[in-house]
């Protein structure tokens, strides 16, 4: 096995010195003070994206997992934001990461991580440290963190591996398939899929379907539902990241079989449904009643069948509308002009069918009785509906407007987001109702109920973001309304939503007003103000954000968002503070907040500092414990990962989280694939 060569003098010099002082950043003078704090104990479990991987007792499920002192966003619109914000953050530094989609069949690879170090640093310096810890530790958090880090990093290039005698990372992962701890075992299965090697598809499918080969791979351990669900998510990841039709077809074949076989199992069916939505195949061009269903036609046919089947588990059924919508809107091509035209016609037929069905589902009378299923339908319509006066789009828009006014709270908020997406597309394509719908969202933002107003403010930002990305003109009247709510709204939630809306709409001239209350007021509003300044590239506010990040008070969400903004700005020396938090923060939420922000950090010193945390016993006068090492390994896996987006971003987008099965996300105890970094 290749060993860590420690090529930099950094590691040796650090022994015996206060960590922050050596790096000499603006954060160094107060780094030690920043890690001492007091924490309230009456908070909820964290939202999506704030849980680290692992299974250990120290944190009840991994770095940050199952920790009751983590503060959660309590309003529905902020939950939507944490599930859907990653693409907006990624675009600041990597515009090519958008739109978020599967790898195009036959096309270029997906956008890569812009802060990833070179292959030699990753595979000769970082990975050997992780492999050594994986080989020697029995700490459950470190085991899980190491496995997922290897998956995110991926195998070394063949020439580099051969020249340096590097081992197969897949072999190291497979060795842990027989672990007695359920979480470690399930994370090993997930990590195998994150390697993105299609050769592992048959084994993952066998585990997912509880077959002999899968049972043999886990060395007689029980193929628990969590292990099987993770195998399905891993399998889906293989297809989503592959641009080869044959490889994706194999994945889709297994996902279709699993969806058909597991209609009554919410965990397994939800995983298969979400996976199908992110793995579109081409339309086959087959026509006629007797023609066999293949490709995307077959995918859509089964999903519609599952949606109508009374046996289908309702928690999984809530995810079906968005999966159908993703397949319908996925690009379609052909080998010649006639085939392209035919496939576009078939695509439009499928769109009309889905819009009609989901509009029927959200009808005031005779619609779906399940609020959760209606939430899924509303989100699907936001992806499908065109700004058009013709049917079925007109009825769909009318239905969404009715729910935005009179629907239940979450359903109504999601309808506002759906309308805002239609507005954004309509502005670009000069739709007949764009101006009317934009005014509707603005009226809700100004005059709606306290629960609706934050949703509408967020919606204005979503609409403006889409319009501007497509070349549309900004709506100055709408922007003025949002700016007014930022300064005069009585509720902190409205101020927070207004701040994000102004950032998404590119309102650079509003940066001074956004920054006015960075130093006081509601913690969550202050954090979103910081992110808004990052969207606007308002670098003149970096010094005040640095001061906030260094404050001693216990405010993990404020720390997360302010540090994320600084990372997106590329603030020098941010790694000092984040690494100190990862290593020594007294309370787990502070460590989790630092870990979340570290995902966007491009400070080159971060890699060396994190390696130091993994390999050394002490940092200055303080001991480094195994929990700190698990956090450091998770951060290394993120910084050295291949993707421009966190690995589970696709699974999080437009998810119906209110009814999600626990293997997808569990807001009470964590442990789902969306609950880990």
KEVOGU-706796 format. One line per field, with one value per residue (C-alpha): y, z, x; residue in one letter. Coordinates in nm, 2 decimals. Layout:
BEGIN
py [Y, ...];
pz [Z, ...];
px [X, ...];
residu [A, ...];
# end
This chain:
BEGIN
py [0.00, 0.35, 0.55, 0.92, 1.09, 1.42, 1.62, 1.96, 2.10, 2.22, 1.90, 1.88, 2.25, 2.23, 2.01, 2.20, 2.52, 2.68, 2.57, 2.90, 3.11, 2.92, 2.98, 3.35, 3.42, 3.69, 3.41, 3.30, 3.55, 3.43, 3.07, 2.92, 3.14, 3.06, 2.70, 2.75, 2.82, 2.73, 2.55, 2.53, 2.18, 2.22, 2.21, 1.97, 1.74, 1.89, 1.94, 1.79, 1.83, 1.88, 1.53, 1.37, 1.00, 0.75, 0.50, 0.56, 0.61, 0.95, 1.13, 0.87, 0.79, 0.98, 1.32, 1.54, 1.27, 1.21, 1.50, 1.67, 1.99, 2.07, 2.36, 2.30, 2.54, 2.53, 2.68, 2.50, 2.74, 2.71, 2.34, 2.37, 2.60, 2.35, 2.07, 2.28, 2.54, 2.35, 2.43, 2.80, 2.79, 2.58, 2.82, 3.10, 2.92, 2.66, 2.78, 2.46, 2.26, 2.38, 2.27, 1.97, 1.67, 1.32, 1.28, 1.32, 0.99, 1.01, 1.36, 1.53, 1.42, 1.60, 1.91, 1.84, 1.98, 2.32, 2.31, 1.95, 1.92, 1.75, 1.38, 1.33, 1.52, 1.33, 0.98, 1.00, 1.22, 1.21, 0.86, 0.67, 0.85, 0.75, 0.39, 0.36, 0.47, 0.24, -0.05, 0.02, 0.17, 0.01, 0.35, 0.33, 0.70, 0.68, 0.36, 0.51, 0.85, 0.67, 0.45, 0.73, 0.95, 0.68, 0.66, 1.03, 1.05, 0.76, 0.52, 0.66, 0.70, 0.38, 0.52, 0.69, 0.37, 0.15, 0.38, 0.41, 0.07, 0.21, -0.05, -0.08, 0.14, -0.09, -0.38, -0.18, -0.09, -0.45, -0.57, -0.38, -0.53, -0.78, -0.53, -0.61, -0.25, -0.18, 0.18, 0.09, -0.19, 0.03, 0.31, 0.06, -0.04, 0.32, 0.40, 0.12, 0.30, 0.64, 0.50, 0.52, 0.20, 0.02, -0.31, -0.30, -0.27, -0.65, -0.68, -0.37, -0.50, -0.84, -0.67, -0.45, -0.75, -0.97, -1.23, -1.50, -1.30, -1.00, -1.21, -1.37, -1.03, -0.92, -1.25, -1.38, -1.06, -0.97, -0.76, -0.51, -0.26, 0.02, -0.18, -0.26, 0.09, 0.23, -0.03, 0.11, 0.47, 0.35, 0.17, 0.48, 0.69, 0.46, 0.52, 0.90, 0.96, 0.73, 0.87, 0.53, 0.41, 0.04, 0.10, 0.31, 0.06, -0.21, 0.02, 0.11, -0.26, -0.33, -0.02, -0.11, -0.46, -0.34, -0.08, -0.35, -0.60, -0.37, -0.18, -0.20, -0.11, 0.26, 0.26, 0.04, 0.17, 0.54, 0.47, 0.29, 0.57, 0.85, 0.66, 0.61, 0.98, 1.06, 0.79, 0.88, 0.66, 0.77, 0.72, 0.41, 0.53, 0.22, 0.29, 0.10, -0.08, -0.40, -0.24, -0.35, -0.07, 0.00, 0.29, 0.60, 0.48, 0.18, 0.39, 0.63, 0.35, 0.18, 0.50, 0.59, 0.24, 0.26, 0.60, 0.45, 0.12, 0.11, -0.13, 0.13, 0.25, 0.61, 0.74, 0.62, 0.73, 1.09, 1.08, 0.94, 1.27, 1.44, 1.13, 1.13, 1.50, 1.46, 1.18, 1.39, 1.70, 1.53, 1.62, 1.38, 1.34, 1.12, 1.00, 1.22, 1.50, 1.27, 1.08, 1.40, 1.53, 1.20, 1.19, 1.55, 1.47, 1.17, 1.39, 1.64, 1.37, 1.25, 1.60, 1.66, 1.33, 1.41, 1.76, 1.64, 1.37, 1.59, 1.87, 1.63, 1.52, 1.87, 1.95, 2.10, 1.82, 1.47, 1.52, 1.33, 1.29, 1.25, 1.59, 1.44, 1.31, 1.65, 1.81, 1.58, 1.67, 2.04, 2.02, 1.81, 2.07, 2.33, 2.13, 2.04, 2.33, 2.58, 2.94, 2.88, 2.97, 2.64, 2.32, 2.15, 2.42, 2.68, 2.45, 2.35, 2.71, 2.79, 2.49, 2.60, 2.96, 2.83, 2.62, 2.91, 3.11, 2.85, 2.52, 2.38, 2.55, 2.34, 2.25, 2.62, 2.72, 2.46, 2.59, 2.94, 2.79, 2.60, 2.92, 3.11, 2.85, 2.88, 3.26, 3.24, 3.03, 3.24, 3.56, 3.42, 3.27, 3.56, 3.35, 3.52, 3.48, 3.56, 3.92, 3.82, 3.54, 3.75, 4.01, 3.73, 3.62, 3.98, 4.04, 3.73, 3.86, 4.20, 4.10, 3.73, 3.54, 3.54, 3.17, 3.25, 3.57, 3.41, 3.16, 3.43, 3.64, 3.33, 3.27, 3.61, 3.53, 3.19, 3.35, 3.63, 3.39, 3.18, 3.48, 3.64, 3.31, 3.29, 3.65, 3.81, 4.16, 4.22, 4.33, 4.65, 4.68, 4.33, 4.40, 4.72, 4.52, 4.26, 4.53, 4.69, 4.36, 4.32, 4.65, 4.67, 4.32, 4.25, 3.88, 3.75, 3.48, 3.74, 3.93, 3.60, 3.51, 3.87, 3.85, 3.53, 3.66, 3.97, 3.76, 3.53, 3.82, 3.98, 4.30, 4.43, 4.77, 4.63, 4.49, 4.79, 4.73, 4.35, 4.41, 4.66, 4.41, 4.15, 4.21, 4.19, 4.04, 3.69, 3.44, 3.27, 3.59, 3.71, 3.39, 3.42, 3.78, 3.66, 3.41, 3.68, 3.89, 3.59, 3.56, 3.93, 3.89, 4.19, 4.13, 4.45, 4.28, 4.01, 4.18, 4.20, 3.84, 3.73, 3.91, 3.73, 3.39, 3.44, 3.53, 3.30, 3.26, 2.93, 2.99, 2.70, 2.80, 3.15, 3.00, 2.76, 3.03, 3.30, 3.05, 2.92, 3.28, 3.33, 3.01, 3.11, 3.44, 3.26, 3.44, 3.37, 3.16, 3.04, 2.69, 2.80, 2.86, 2.57, 2.32, 2.44, 2.40, 2.05, 1.95, 2.12, 2.28, 2.18, 2.11, 1.89, 2.15, 2.38, 2.10, 2.01, 2.37, 2.39, 2.07, 2.20, 2.52, 2.33, 2.17, 2.51, 2.60, 2.65, 2.74, 2.52, 2.49, 2.30, 1.97, 1.98, 2.08, 1.81, 1.54, 1.66, 1.61, 1.25, 1.14, 1.33, 1.27, 1.63, 1.97, 2.21, 2.12, 1.95, 1.59, 1.50, 1.25, 1.00, 1.20, 1.49, 1.25, 1.13, 1.49, 1.56, 1.25, 1.35, 1.70, 1.54, 1.33, 1.63, 1.86, 1.58, 1.45, 1.46, 1.63, 2.01, 1.94, 1.74, 1.38, 1.36, 1.69, 1.52, 1.30, 1.62, 1.83, 1.86, 1.57, 1.54, 1.55, 1.57, 1.20, 1.07, 0.72, 0.71, 0.57, 0.88, 1.14, 1.13, 1.47, 1.32, 1.09, 1.12, 0.83, 0.87, 0.93, 1.30, 1.33, 1.28, 1.49];
pz [0.00, -0.09, 0.22, 0.29, 0.20, 0.39, 0.12, 0.28, 0.58, 0.72, 0.91, 1.09, 1.18, 1.34, 1.63, 1.96, 1.81, 1.85, 1.52, 1.42, 1.49, 1.24, 0.94, 1.01, 0.87, 1.00, 1.19, 1.38, 1.67, 1.79, 1.66, 2.00, 2.16, 1.88, 1.97, 2.33, 2.36, 2.54, 2.38, 2.42, 2.47, 2.35, 1.98, 1.71, 1.48, 1.18, 0.83, 0.51, 0.46, 0.82, 0.91, 0.87, 0.79, 1.05, 1.30, 1.62, 1.97, 2.02, 1.80, 1.77, 1.41, 1.28, 1.28, 1.35, 1.32, 1.58, 1.79, 1.97, 2.03, 1.66, 1.58, 1.28, 1.05, 1.18, 0.89, 0.57, 0.32, 0.49, 0.47, 0.09, 0.08, 0.25, 0.01, -0.30, -0.24, -0.35, -0.72, -0.65, -0.43, -0.68, -0.96, -0.79, -0.86, -1.12, -1.36, -1.57, -1.29, -1.40, -1.50, -1.26, -1.48, -1.55, -1.78, -2.14, -2.32, -2.57, -2.45, -2.24, -1.87, -1.59, -1.45, -1.21, -0.87, -0.93, -0.59, -0.62, -0.59, -0.85, -0.89, -0.72, -0.41, -0.39, -0.46, -0.32, -0.01, 0.09, 0.00, 0.17, 0.50, 0.46, 0.37, 0.67, 0.91, 0.74, 0.79, 1.15, 1.32, 1.49, 1.55, 1.37, 1.27, 1.11, 0.93, 0.77, 0.70, 0.53, 0.31, 0.18, 0.13, -0.09, -0.29, -0.35, -0.45, -0.69, -0.82, -0.91, -1.28, -1.42, -1.51, -1.17, -0.99, -1.19, -1.14, -0.77, -0.68, -0.56, -0.44, -0.56, -0.35, -0.44, -0.27, 0.05, 0.04, -0.04, 0.27, 0.49, 0.34, 0.62, 0.90, 1.20, 1.24, 1.01, 0.93, 0.84, 0.62, 0.45, 0.39, 0.24, -0.01, -0.09, -0.13, -0.39, -0.61, -0.56, -0.72, -1.05, -1.19, -1.39, -1.33, -0.98, -1.10, -1.09, -0.73, -0.62, -0.79, -0.62, -0.28, -0.36, -0.46, -0.17, -0.40, -0.33, -0.46, -0.25, 0.06, -0.01, -0.04, 0.31, 0.44, 0.58, 0.74, 0.70, 0.40, 0.61, 0.44, 0.49, 0.32, 0.03, -0.01, -0.01, -0.28, -0.49, -0.45, -0.53, -0.84, -0.95, -0.91, -1.14, -1.42, -1.35, -1.39, -1.69, -2.05, -2.20, -2.31, -2.24, -1.89, -1.80, -1.96, -1.73, -1.43, -1.55, -1.60, -1.24, -1.11, -1.31, -1.16, -0.81, -0.84, -0.98, -0.71, -0.41, -0.45, -0.08, 0.07, 0.11, 0.15, -0.15, -0.38, -0.31, -0.39, -0.71, -0.82, -0.75, -0.93, -1.24, -1.25, -1.28, -1.54, -1.86, -2.16, -2.51, -2.65, -2.86, -3.15, -3.13, -3.22, -3.22, -2.95, -2.99, -2.99, -2.69, -2.44, -2.42, -2.31, -2.16, -2.27, -2.04, -1.75, -1.78, -1.82, -1.50, -1.30, -1.41, -1.33, -0.98, -0.93, -1.00, -0.81, -0.48, -0.35, -0.39, -0.06, -0.01, 0.12, -0.19, -0.41, -0.31, -0.50, -0.83, -0.98, -0.97, -1.11, -1.40, -1.46, -1.47, -1.73, -1.94, -1.95, -2.00, -2.34, -2.63, -2.95, -3.26, -3.54, -3.80, -3.84, -3.87, -3.55, -3.36, -3.46, -3.37, -3.03, -2.96, -3.04, -2.81, -2.54, -2.57, -2.55, -2.23, -2.09, -2.17, -2.01, -1.69, -1.67, -1.70, -1.44, -1.18, -1.24, -1.17, -0.85, -0.71, -0.80, -0.53, -0.55, -0.66, -0.63, -0.42, -0.06, 0.05, 0.12, 0.07, -0.28, -0.37, -0.26, -0.50, -0.78, -0.72, -0.75, -1.06, -1.23, -1.16, -1.37, -1.65, -1.71, -1.99, -1.97, -2.22, -2.24, -2.41, -2.23, -2.02, -1.91, -1.84, -1.60, -1.43, -1.37, -1.24, -1.01, -0.88, -0.82, -0.63, -0.40, -0.35, -0.22, -0.03, 0.00, 0.31, 0.43, 0.28, -0.03, -0.08, -0.04, -0.29, -0.53, -0.51, -0.60, -0.89, -1.02, -0.98, -1.20, -1.46, -1.44, -1.50, -1.81, -1.93, -1.91, -2.13, -2.38, -2.37, -2.22, -2.21, -1.83, -1.71, -1.61, -1.45, -1.25, -1.14, -1.01, -0.83, -0.65, -0.57, -0.41, -0.19, -0.08, 0.01, 0.14, 0.19, 0.52, 0.74, 0.64, 0.26, 0.25, 0.29, 0.02, -0.22, -0.14, -0.21, -0.53, -0.66, -0.64, -0.81, -1.09, -1.14, -1.13, -1.40, -1.61, -1.59, -1.67, -1.99, -2.09, -1.94, -1.80, -1.42, -1.28, -1.10, -0.94, -0.79, -0.68, -0.50, -0.32, -0.20, -0.09, 0.11, 0.29, 0.37, 0.57, 0.70, 0.73, 1.10, 1.08, 1.07, 0.83, 0.57, 0.61, 0.55, 0.24, 0.11, 0.15, -0.05, -0.32, -0.37, -0.40, -0.65, -0.85, -0.89, -0.72, -0.67, -0.57, -0.26, -0.10, 0.14, 0.27, 0.30, 0.50, 0.75, 1.01, 0.97, 1.32, 1.51, 1.49, 1.42, 1.36, 1.07, 0.89, 0.94, 0.79, 0.48, 0.44, 0.43, 0.15, -0.04, -0.04, -0.18, -0.46, -0.53, -0.51, -0.27, -0.15, 0.03, 0.32, 0.37, 0.67, 0.86, 0.78, 0.91, 1.24, 1.27, 1.19, 1.47, 1.74, 2.04, 2.08, 2.00, 1.67, 1.44, 1.16, 1.15, 1.15, 0.87, 0.63, 0.71, 0.67, 0.35, 0.21, 0.30, 0.13, -0.19, -0.18, -0.15, 0.18, 0.26, 0.57, 0.63, 0.67, 1.00, 1.17, 1.01, 1.10, 1.46, 1.48, 1.33, 1.59, 1.91, 1.91, 2.24, 2.08, 1.78, 1.59, 1.56, 1.41, 1.17, 1.07, 0.99, 0.80, 0.58, 0.50, 0.44, 0.13, -0.05, 0.08, -0.18, 0.06, -0.04, 0.32, 0.41, 0.27, 0.47, 0.79, 0.75, 0.69, 1.00, 1.20, 1.07, 1.12, 1.44, 1.80, 1.92, 1.78, 1.99, 2.35, 2.27, 2.19, 1.86, 1.92, 1.68, 1.63, 1.51, 1.27, 1.13, 1.06, 0.89, 0.67, 0.57, 0.48, 0.28, 0.08, 0.00, -0.11, -0.31, -0.46, -0.83, -0.85, -0.86, -0.64, -0.31, -0.41, -0.29, -0.44, -0.71, -0.46, -0.26, -0.54, -0.52, -0.28, -0.10, 0.24, 0.45, 0.37, 0.29, 0.42, 0.68, 0.45, 0.24, 0.51, 0.88, 1.04, 1.39, 1.41, 1.08, 0.90, 0.55, 0.24, 0.25, 0.61, 0.55, 0.38];
px [0.00, 0.12, 0.20, 0.14, 0.46, 0.41, 0.58, 0.51, 0.69, 0.36, 0.29, 0.62, 0.63, 0.29, 0.38, 0.37, 0.23, -0.11, -0.28, -0.44, -0.12, 0.09, -0.13, -0.14, -0.49, -0.73, -0.90, -0.60, -0.61, -0.94, -0.96, -0.91, -1.18, -1.42, -1.44, -1.55, -1.92, -2.25, -2.54, -2.91, -3.04, -3.40, -3.35, -3.46, -3.27, -3.09, -3.23, -3.09, -2.72, -2.61, -2.53, -2.19, -2.15, -2.08, -2.23, -2.05, -2.18, -2.00, -2.26, -2.53, -2.49, -2.19, -2.04, -2.34, -2.60, -2.88, -2.78, -3.06, -2.87, -2.87, -3.10, -3.33, -3.50, -3.86, -4.05, -4.14, -3.99, -3.65, -3.68, -3.73, -3.43, -3.19, -3.30, -3.27, -3.00, -2.69, -2.72, -2.75, -2.44, -2.24, -2.32, -2.13, -1.80, -1.89, -2.16, -2.11, -2.26, -2.61, -2.85, -2.85, -2.91, -2.78, -2.48, -2.59, -2.59, -2.30, -2.22, -1.95, -1.90, -2.06, -1.89, -1.61, -1.52, -1.35, -1.16, -1.04, -0.66, -0.45, -0.45, -0.11, -0.22, -0.55, -0.42, -0.06, -0.12, -0.49, -0.61, -0.32, -0.41, -0.77, -0.68, -0.45, -0.72, -0.97, -0.73, -0.64, -0.94, -1.24, -1.41, -1.74, -1.75, -1.41, -1.50, -1.81, -1.64, -1.35, -1.57, -1.78, -1.47, -1.32, -1.64, -1.66, -1.29, -1.31, -1.04, -0.70, -0.62, -0.48, -0.13, -0.09, -0.21, 0.03, 0.33, 0.28, 0.15, -0.18, -0.44, -0.80, -1.03, -1.32, -1.14, -1.10, -1.47, -1.58, -1.38, -1.63, -1.94, -1.95, -1.93, -2.16, -2.27, -2.56, -2.47, -2.11, -2.24, -2.49, -2.24, -1.99, -2.26, -2.33, -1.96, -1.93, -2.18, -2.02, -1.70, -1.90, -1.77, -2.04, -1.88, -2.03, -2.39, -2.47, -2.35, -2.54, -2.85, -2.81, -2.79, -3.09, -3.30, -3.18, -3.03, -2.77, -2.47, -2.57, -2.60, -2.27, -2.10, -2.21, -2.08, -2.40, -2.51, -2.88, -2.96, -3.15, -3.39, -3.14, -2.86, -3.09, -3.21, -2.86, -2.77, -3.06, -2.94, -2.58, -2.71, -2.90, -2.59, -2.40, -2.66, -2.69, -2.32, -2.27, -2.30, -2.32, -2.66, -2.58, -2.46, -2.76, -3.00, -2.87, -2.93, -3.28, -3.36, -3.28, -3.46, -3.78, -3.77, -3.72, -4.00, -4.24, -4.14, -4.14, -4.47, -4.55, -4.21, -4.17, -3.79, -3.71, -3.98, -3.90, -3.53, -3.62, -3.87, -3.62, -3.35, -3.57, -3.64, -3.27, -3.19, -3.38, -3.33, -3.42, -3.77, -3.77, -3.98, -4.19, -4.56, -4.88, -5.08, -4.88, -4.54, -4.33, -4.25, -3.89, -3.66, -3.82, -4.17, -4.14, -4.01, -4.30, -4.55, -4.45, -4.44, -4.79, -4.90, -4.75, -4.92, -5.26, -5.21, -5.39, -5.12, -4.84, -4.71, -4.82, -4.49, -4.32, -4.61, -4.55, -4.21, -4.36, -4.49, -4.16, -3.99, -4.23, -4.18, -3.80, -3.83, -4.07, -3.86, -3.52, -3.38, -3.45, -3.26, -3.26, -3.03, -3.20, -3.46, -3.75, -3.66, -3.60, -3.94, -4.11, -3.94, -4.04, -4.40, -4.39, -4.23, -4.51, -4.77, -4.62, -4.61, -4.97, -5.07, -4.88, -5.01, -5.37, -5.32, -5.15, -5.40, -5.67, -5.49, -5.48, -5.85, -6.06, -6.32, -6.24, -5.87, -5.62, -5.71, -5.34, -5.19, -4.84, -4.93, -5.07, -4.74, -4.56, -4.81, -4.77, -4.39, -4.42, -4.64, -4.38, -4.14, -4.39, -4.63, -4.58, -4.70, -4.98, -5.35, -5.42, -5.52, -5.40, -5.16, -5.43, -5.62, -5.29, -5.20, -5.55, -5.52, -5.19, -5.31, -5.61, -5.39, -5.15, -5.44, -5.65, -5.45, -5.29, -4.98, -4.70, -4.90, -4.97, -4.61, -4.49, -4.76, -4.61, -4.26, -4.42, -4.59, -4.26, -4.08, -4.35, -4.31, -3.94, -3.98, -4.27, -4.07, -3.80, -4.04, -4.29, -4.57, -4.91, -4.96, -4.61, -4.69, -5.02, -4.86, -4.56, -4.81, -4.99, -4.68, -4.60, -4.95, -4.90, -4.56, -4.72, -5.07, -5.08, -5.09, -4.78, -4.71, -4.75, -4.55, -4.20, -4.28, -4.39, -4.07, -3.86, -4.07, -3.98, -3.62, -3.67, -3.86, -3.61, -3.32, -3.47, -3.56, -3.22, -3.05, -3.26, -3.19, -3.50, -3.52, -3.54, -3.88, -3.79, -4.12, -4.10, -3.75, -3.86, -4.13, -3.88, -3.64, -3.92, -4.00, -3.63, -3.63, -3.99, -4.13, -4.22, -4.13, -3.77, -3.88, -3.99, -3.67, -3.47, -3.67, -3.64, -3.26, -3.23, -3.47, -3.26, -2.94, -3.10, -3.23, -2.89, -2.99, -2.63, -2.75, -2.93, -2.61, -2.58, -2.93, -2.88, -2.57, -2.73, -2.82, -2.55, -2.42, -2.75, -3.10, -3.23, -2.94, -3.10, -3.18, -2.82, -2.69, -2.91, -2.81, -2.45, -2.54, -2.72, -2.40, -2.22, -2.47, -2.42, -2.04, -2.03, -1.67, -1.65, -1.83, -1.58, -1.42, -1.75, -1.84, -1.50, -1.57, -1.91, -1.75, -1.50, -1.75, -1.77, -2.14, -2.31, -2.50, -2.43, -2.66, -2.52, -2.17, -2.26, -2.40, -2.15, -1.86, -2.02, -2.04, -1.67, -1.58, -1.76, -1.59, -1.26, -1.17, -0.80, -0.73, -1.09, -0.95, -0.79, -1.13, -1.31, -1.04, -1.03, -1.41, -1.39, -1.13, -1.22, -1.57, -1.73, -2.07, -2.14, -2.35, -2.06, -1.85, -2.13, -2.17, -1.80, -1.81, -2.10, -1.91, -1.58, -1.75, -1.72, -1.37, -1.10, -0.82, -0.52, -0.41, -0.72, -0.60, -0.28, -0.46, -0.71, -0.45, -0.27, -0.59, -0.62, -0.26, -0.15, -0.24, -0.23, -0.28, -0.07, -0.16, -0.48, -0.55, -0.73, -1.01, -1.16, -1.47, -1.25, -1.07, -1.40, -1.50, -1.16, -1.19, -1.54, -1.41, -1.12, -1.37, -1.58, -1.28, -1.12, -1.45, -1.51, -1.84, -1.91, -2.21, -2.25, -2.30, -2.66, -2.78, -2.99, -3.17, -3.26, -3.40, -3.78, -3.80, -4.13, -3.96, -4.27, -4.35, -4.00, -3.91, -3.63, -3.37, -3.41, -3.42, -3.53, -3.56, -3.59, -3.29, -3.11, -2.95, -3.10, -2.89, -2.98, -2.87, -2.50, -2.24];
residu [X, X, X, X, X, X, X, X, X, X, X, X, X, X, X, X, X, X, X, X, X, X, X, X, X, X, X, X, X, X, X, X, X, X, X, X, X, X, X, X, X, X, X, X, X, X, X, X, X, X, X, X, X, X, X, X, X, X, X, X, X, X, X, X, X, X, X, X, X, X, X, X, X, X, X, X, X, X, X, X, X, X, X, X, X, X, X, X, X, X, X, X, X, X, X, X, X, X, X, X, X, X, X, X, X, X, X, X, X, X, X, X, X, X, X, X, X, X, X, X, X, X, X, X, X, X, X, X, X, X, X, X, X, X, X, X, X, X, X, X, X, X, X, X, X, X, X, X, X, X, X, X, X, X, X, X, X, X, X, X, X, X, X, X, X, X, X, X, X, X, X, X, X, X, X, X, X, X, X, X, X, X, X, X, X, X, X, X, X, X, X, X, X, X, X, X, X, X, X, X, X, X, X, X, X, X, X, X, X, X, X, X, X, X, X, X, X, X, X, X, X, X, X, X, X, X, X, X, X, X, X, X, X, X, X, X, X, X, X, X, X, X, X, X, X, X, X, X, X, X, X, X, X, X, X, X, X, X, X, X, X, X, X, X, X, X, X, X, X, X, X, X, X, X, X, X, X, X, X, X, X, X, X, X, X, X, X, X, X, X, X, X, X, X, X, X, X, X, X, X, X, X, X, X, X, X, X, X, X, X, X, X, X, X, X, X, X, X, X, X, X, X, X, X, X, X, X, X, X, X, X, X, X, X, X, X, X, X, X, X, X, X, X, X, X, X, X, X, X, X, X, X, X, X, X, X, X, X, X, X, X, X, X, X, X, X, X, X, X, X, X, X, X, X, X, X, X, X, X, X, X, X, X, X, X, X, X, X, X, X, X, X, X, X, X, X, X, X, X, X, X, X, X, X, X, X, X, X, X, X, X, X, X, X, X, X, X, X, X, X, X, X, X, X, X, X, X, X, X, X, X, X, X, X, X, X, X, X, X, X, X, X, X, X, X, X, X, X, X, X, X, X, X, X, X, X, X, X, X, X, X, X, X, X, X, X, X, X, X, X, X, X, X, X, X, X, X, X, X, X, X, X, X, X, X, X, X, X, X, X, X, X, X, X, X, X, X, X, X, X, X, X, X, X, X, X, X, X, X, X, X, X, X, X, X, X, X, X, X, X, X, X, X, X, X, X, X, X, X, X, X, X, X, X, X, X, X, X, X, X, X, X, X, X, X, X, X, X, X, X, X, X, X, X, X, X, X, X, X, X, X, X, X, X, X, X, X, X, X, X, X, X, X, X, X, X, X, X, X, X, X, X, X, X, X, X, X, X, X, X, X, X, X, X, X, X, X, X, X, X, X, X, X, X, X, X, X, X, X, X, X, X, X, X, X, X, X, X, X, X, X, X, X, X, X, X, X, X, X, X, X, X, X, X, X, X, X, X, X, X, X, X, X, X, X, X, X, X, X, X, X, X, X, X, X, X, X, X, X, X, X, X, X, X, X, X, X, X, X, X, X, X, X, X, X, X, X];
# end
